[in-house]
Amino acid sequence: MQRLYKTCIQIVEKLTSPQLNPDEKAELQKRLAARQEKLLPMYHQVAIQFADLHDTPGRMEEMGVITDILKWHSSREFFYWHLKRRLLERQLKRKMKPVTHNVGEGELNSMLHRWFVEDRGTVNIREDSMDNAVSDNIRCLQREHVLQQVRSLIQDNPEVAMESIVHITQHMTPSQRSEVTRTLANMDT
């Protein structure tokens, strides 16, 4: 009120005057208090209306804070599926964390979103469908992580590389051994 209402501004200006005697100052303070008390209900109502303008669903959607306004009758279902999706995302992130050390939370969210869209066309996940693109991608991440660890170990200890190859080939099927032999032969050319 002291900033916006003209009469209050004038009274406050007079109150700051150094030539005021105590009686005049007390009178001005009484007038200011009376004026503020009279204006308080109107200012209170305006403040409530102003705050409500910022918190309405329409305004929040307009500002991009929310993406859609929920209907009350479908809100329970919406939040059920939203919570279920969040819990499944969290479960998948826990599987991904050990094999993605340098990846932040935002990147993990982005990867999961991309995988869901590739798999279903939308962000739609089900607990029982572990035979999908998301689980395939997690298996690929785990595979890459293991391969990176093996590469790192062999680079750090080159003297065990030959022994490792012999040990690995002993646990392969004959067809896998022939594939390794073909791959090694092609490496020479």
Secondary structure as GFF3:
##gff-version 3
##sequence-region A 1 189
A	DSSP	alpha_helix	6	15	.	.	.	ID=ss1
A	DSSP	alpha_helix	22	55	.	.	.	ID=ss2
A	DSSP	alpha_helix	57	63	.	.	.	ID=ss3
A	DSSP	alpha_helix	72	96	.	.	.	ID=ss4
A	DSSP	three_ten_helix	97	99	.	.	.	ID=ss5
A	DSSP	alpha_helix	105	120	.	.	.	ID=ss6
A	DSSP	alpha_helix	133	156	.	.	.	ID=ss7
A	DSSP	three_ten_helix	158	160	.	.	.	ID=ss8
A	DSSP	alpha_helix	161	170	.	.	.	ID=ss9
A	DSSP	alpha_helix	174	188	.	.	.	ID=ss10
###
